[in-house]
Amino acid sequence: KVVHCGPGTGIAAARRYPTGCRRPFWLVYHPGCGQSGIMVQPLSIVVVEPDPDRARLIVDALTDGRDYEIHVVAERASLARQIVQVKPDLVLIGVADPSRDIIEELTLASGPLERPVALFVDRSDAGLSTAAIEAGLSAYVVDGLTSSRVKPVLDAAIARFRLMQRMRAELAETKRALEDRKVIDRAKGLLMRARGITEDDAYALLRKTAMDQNKRLAEVAAALVTAAGLLG
């Protein structure tokens, strides 16, 4: 995403009332562009914090030297709707008195598989820490809501989220490769029995068919296995 800069495009803090929301949230955006006249759109962050002083601490820390688009949500009940509307890159949540249910509810509403989610709490215990990890949080900070820690936590949350994304992608690819291998082996077995050919010849036939049809080898193998199942 890019935003073209020009005269009159600077946006200061603006107060908005989203559809269906009785209380406002703040949008803080400090744009700046280089000589090219093109600016990369800043990171979009939703800050969930009902306490205005704590919310201002987070906003001030984030806007000190960096450009972010920040939406502060005061009512946790409206978080899921705000997430759908804003589609943020990252979510920072402040909870003074957490519980397992609150952690799970807020994390689920924030979409931890789609974006980094960092949670600041005033107190915790082993059970809450475990709940936070199981819920998929990218960062869980106890008694650490200070202006000097907000940016490092944000950076750490982004780094951990990207790491987890890579791990999930690698795991999914490994699982797919194993499933592909199984179905290819089954297809080779069917060809070997039906045509009385060797394993190498069966594999070569599957590969040639896949190339001729411009399909993945596993797709051709799966089609053969399905057809064999239908024919009994």
C-alpha positions as a printed NumPy array, in Angstrom:
array([[  0.   ,   0.   ,   0.   ],
       [  1.238,   3.478,  -0.816],
       [ -0.22 ,   6.888,  -0.161],
       [  0.555,   9.753,  -2.519],
       [  1.597,  12.837,  -0.573],
       [  0.887,  16.383,  -1.524],
       [ -0.331,  19.718,  -0.192],
       [ -3.129,  19.406,   2.306],
       [ -2.739,  15.671,   2.908],
       [ -1.447,  15.95 ,   6.491],
       [ -3.854,  14.36 ,   8.964],
       [ -3.794,  15.337,  12.616],
       [ -5.488,  13.582,  15.518],
       [ -9.134,  13.089,  14.602],
       [-12.076,  11.991,  16.709],
       [-14.448,   9.578,  15.043],
       [-17.596,   7.687,  15.949],
       [-17.669,   4.378,  14.036],
       [-20.998,   2.967,  12.969],
       [-22.738,   1.32 ,  15.902],
       [-20.244,   2.638,  18.467],
       [-21.48 ,   5.144,  21.047],
       [-18.02 ,   6.047,  22.317],
       [-15.283,   7.533,  20.145],
       [-11.889,   6.198,  19.35 ],
       [ -8.889,   8.289,  18.397],
       [ -7.107,   8.131,  15.093],
       [ -3.595,   9.551,  15.3  ],
       [ -1.627,   9.768,  12.098],
       [  1.598,  11.694,  11.501],
       [  2.418,  11.39 ,   7.806],
       [  5.599,  12.413,   6.1  ],
       [  6.964,  11.762,   2.662],
       [ 10.285,  11.924,   0.914],
       [ 11.376,  13.762,  -2.193],
       [  9.739,  11.146,  -4.385],
       [  6.312,  12.305,  -3.205],
       [  5.321,   8.754,  -2.276],
       [  4.935,   7.536,   1.286],
       [  4.557,   3.954,   2.424],
       [  1.375,   3.676,   4.472],
       [  2.241,   3.578,   8.19 ],
       [  1.648,   0.586,  10.403],
       [ -1.975,   0.43 ,  11.552],
       [ -2.305,  -0.302,  15.276],
       [ -5.379,  -0.83 ,  17.44 ],
       [ -4.796,   0.012,  21.107],
       [ -7.358,  -1.521,  23.468],
       [ -7.281,   0.409,  26.737],
       [-10.292,   1.756,  28.684],
       [ -8.145,   3.95 ,  30.933],
       [ -7.517,   7.261,  29.095],
       [ -4.223,   7.951,  30.894],
       [ -2.799,   4.533,  30.061],
       [ -4.079,   4.854,  26.498],
       [ -2.371,   8.234,  26.13 ],
       [  0.873,   6.769,  27.486],
       [  0.818,   4.103,  24.774],
       [ -0.113,   6.546,  22.02 ],
       [  2.582,   9.04 ,  23.047],
       [  5.206,   6.292,  23.167],
       [  4.235,   5.   ,  19.731],
       [  4.105,   8.404,  18.044],
       [  7.474,   9.512,  19.417],
       [  9.645,   9.443,  16.315],
       [  7.623,   6.979,  14.235],
       [  4.605,   7.225,  11.98 ],
       [  1.709,   4.976,  12.941],
       [ -2.016,   4.959,  12.33 ],
       [ -3.394,   4.388,  15.81 ],
       [ -6.966,   3.538,  16.775],
       [ -7.71 ,   3.557,  20.505],
       [-10.692,   1.41 ,  21.498],
       [-12.045,   2.137,  24.979],
       [-14.796,  -0.485,  25.064],
       [-13.538,  -4.053,  24.905],
       [-17.02 ,  -5.255,  23.949],
       [-16.695,  -3.516,  20.577],
       [-13.209,  -4.854,  19.826],
       [-14.231,  -7.559,  17.359],
       [-16.28 ,  -5.069,  15.328],
       [-13.455,  -2.523,  15.354],
       [-10.958,  -5.146,  14.208],
       [-13.197,  -6.012,  11.258],
       [-13.578,  -2.333,  10.343],
       [ -9.972,  -1.22 ,  10.795],
       [ -8.11 ,  -4.42 ,   9.788],
       [ -5.021,  -3.365,  11.776],
       [ -1.501,  -4.666,  11.325],
       [ -1.057,  -5.063,  15.08 ],
       [ -3.103,  -4.977,  18.303],
       [ -1.87 ,  -3.749,  21.7  ],
       [ -4.125,  -4.554,  24.661],
       [ -3.943,  -3.191,  28.195],
       [ -5.651,  -5.12 ,  31.004],
       [ -5.295,  -3.92 ,  34.594],
       [ -6.978,  -6.934,  36.217],
       [ -6.828,  -9.904,  33.822],
       [ -8.581, -13.243,  34.007],
       [ -8.33 , -16.306,  31.804],
       [-11.721, -15.559,  30.223],
       [-10.786, -11.932,  29.488],
       [ -7.462, -12.938,  27.939],
       [ -9.073, -15.569,  25.726],
       [-11.936, -13.25 ,  24.738],
       [ -9.689, -10.321,  23.8  ],
       [ -7.174, -12.492,  21.999],
       [ -9.847, -14.264,  19.971],
       [-11.424, -10.936,  18.986],
       [ -8.022,  -9.584,  17.927],
       [ -7.256, -12.401,  15.464],
       [ -3.804, -13.583,  16.663],
       [ -3.299, -15.784,  13.592],
       [ -3.749, -12.773,  11.306],
       [ -1.651, -10.152,  13.122],
       [  0.667,  -9.709,  16.133],
       [ -1.203,  -9.218,  19.419],
       [  0.594,  -7.875,  22.507],
       [ -0.986,  -7.828,  25.962],
       [  0.084,  -5.618,  28.885],
       [ -1.207,  -6.735,  32.292],
       [ -0.66 ,  -5.341,  35.787],
       [ -0.521,  -8.764,  37.419],
       [ -0.317, -12.386,  36.371],
       [  0.25 , -15.949,  37.5  ],
       [  1.343, -19.201,  35.898],
       [ -2.192, -20.024,  34.79 ],
       [ -2.696, -16.688,  33.059],
       [  0.686, -16.897,  31.347],
       [ -0.198, -20.342,  30.034],
       [ -3.584, -19.075,  28.833],
       [ -1.878, -16.214,  26.996],
       [  0.535, -18.562,  25.241],
       [ -2.208, -21.023,  24.323],
       [ -4.347, -18.171,  22.982],
       [ -1.589, -17.286,  20.52 ],
       [ -0.375, -13.944,  21.87 ],
       [  2.82 , -12.614,  20.32 ],
       [  3.819, -10.775,  23.521],
       [  2.644, -10.979,  27.139],
       [  4.082,  -8.274,  29.395],
       [  3.512,  -8.235,  33.152],
       [  3.707,  -4.943,  35.061],
       [  5.532,  -3.371,  32.152],
       [  3.328,  -0.619,  30.742],
       [  5.902,   2.163,  30.571],
       [  6.608,   4.464,  27.659],
       [ 10.135,   3.094,  27.276],
       [  8.894,  -0.484,  26.871],
       [  6.052,   0.003,  24.397],
       [  8.156,   0.144,  21.22 ],
       [ 10.501,  -2.736,  22.165],
       [  7.474,  -4.879,  22.983],
       [  5.87 ,  -3.919,  19.68 ],
       [  9.027,  -4.851,  17.761],
       [  9.334,  -8.131,  19.67 ],
       [  5.681,  -8.976,  19.01 ],
       [  6.123,  -8.396,  15.283],
       [  9.311, -10.485,  15.184],
       [  7.721, -13.373,  17.104],
       [  4.585, -13.259,  14.958],
       [  6.656, -13.489,  11.779],
       [  8.637, -16.369,  13.25 ],
       [  5.436, -18.217,  14.146],
       [  4.055, -17.541,  10.673],
       [  7.132, -19.108,   9.095],
       [  6.931, -22.086,  11.435],
       [  3.234, -22.614,  10.656],
       [  3.92 , -22.339,   6.929],
       [  6.794, -24.817,   7.154],
       [  4.675, -27.218,   9.213],
       [  1.808, -26.972,   6.732],
       [  4.2  , -27.605,   3.839],
       [  5.696, -30.614,   5.627],
       [  2.236, -32.061,   6.278],
       [  1.247, -31.521,   2.656],
       [  4.435, -33.184,   1.446],
       [  3.738, -36.218,   3.653],
       [  0.159, -36.461,   2.402],
       [  1.356, -36.118,  -1.189],
       [  3.893, -38.876,  -0.627],
       [  1.223, -41.193,   0.776],
       [ -1.186, -40.683,  -2.121],
       [  1.605, -41.063,  -4.697],
       [  2.679, -44.336,  -3.09 ],
       [ -0.921, -45.58 ,  -3.201],
       [ -1.244, -44.605,  -6.859],
       [  2.016, -46.37 ,  -7.708],
       [  0.755, -49.506,  -5.984],
       [ -2.46 , -49.427,  -8.008],
       [ -0.557, -49.094, -11.285],
       [  1.899, -51.829, -10.353],
       [ -0.926, -54.281,  -9.638],
       [ -3.09 , -53.259, -12.588],
       [ -0.335, -53.224, -15.215],
       [  2.237, -55.545, -13.74 ],
       [  4.981, -52.909, -13.876],
       [  7.786, -51.944, -11.523],
       [  7.645, -49.132,  -8.987],
       [  9.988, -46.995, -11.096],
       [  7.829, -47.5  , -14.184],
       [  4.686, -46.642, -12.221],
       [  6.285, -43.434, -10.965],
       [  7.465, -42.535, -14.469],
       [  3.937, -43.049, -15.816],
       [  2.444, -40.831, -13.12 ],
       [  5.043, -38.159, -13.756],
       [  4.497, -38.203, -17.534],
       [  0.726, -37.953, -17.059],
       [  1.175, -35.006, -14.706],
       [  3.416, -33.218, -17.212],
       [  1.024, -33.903, -20.095],
       [ -1.925, -32.546, -18.103],
       [  0.081, -29.679, -16.577],
       [ -0.842, -30.8  , -13.071],
       [  1.   , -31.605,  -9.879],
       [  2.075, -35.21 ,  -9.522],
       [  0.063, -35.501,  -6.309],
       [ -3.091, -34.273,  -8.086],
       [ -2.806, -36.977, -10.747],
       [ -2.126, -39.596,  -8.088],
       [ -5.133, -38.459,  -6.032],
       [ -7.39 , -38.622,  -9.102],
       [ -6.214, -42.174,  -9.805],
       [ -6.796, -43.26 ,  -6.207],
       [-10.278, -41.698,  -6.236],
       [-11.176, -43.374,  -9.533],
       [ -9.942, -46.731,  -8.264],
       [-12.085, -46.328,  -5.168],
       [-15.174, -45.616,  -7.266],
       [-14.538, -48.654,  -9.446],
       [-14.103, -50.848,  -6.395]])
